[in-house]
Amino acid sequence: MGRRPNPQRKVDLLDEIVDYILENGLSDLSLRPLAKELGTSTYTLTYQFGSKEAMVVDAVVHIDEMQAKR
């Protein structure tokens, strides 16, 4: 049995992913450039989020939550 994803690592990545998306947009989002910018690997991103699509959904929800707090 493998290790379970670290929930705090996921939150930390999500904050960085949101910053990247807000700066670069969603239209051309690709895992390799994102991972490179974050100093991680595409494997880590898919391990933490399950898929690119799930990562994008989590990021959009996170942005919405951030806006609601403001």
Phi, psi and omega in degrees: 000132180279172178289150175277152177301140178281115183300324180290322177299320180297317179297316179298315178297319182300318177300317180291322179296317179299315178301317179298314181296317180296329179277321188250347180084171181263336190301323181246024183296127179226142185295322183297308178296324178297310180301317179299315180298324182275353181072034180225193180244161176296327178301315180299317180297313181289330177294316183286325187250345179095317179197167177297318181298316178295323178297316180295317178299313178300320180294317180294319177298318179296318177298317179298317178296321178297319179293322180296327179289335181279000000 
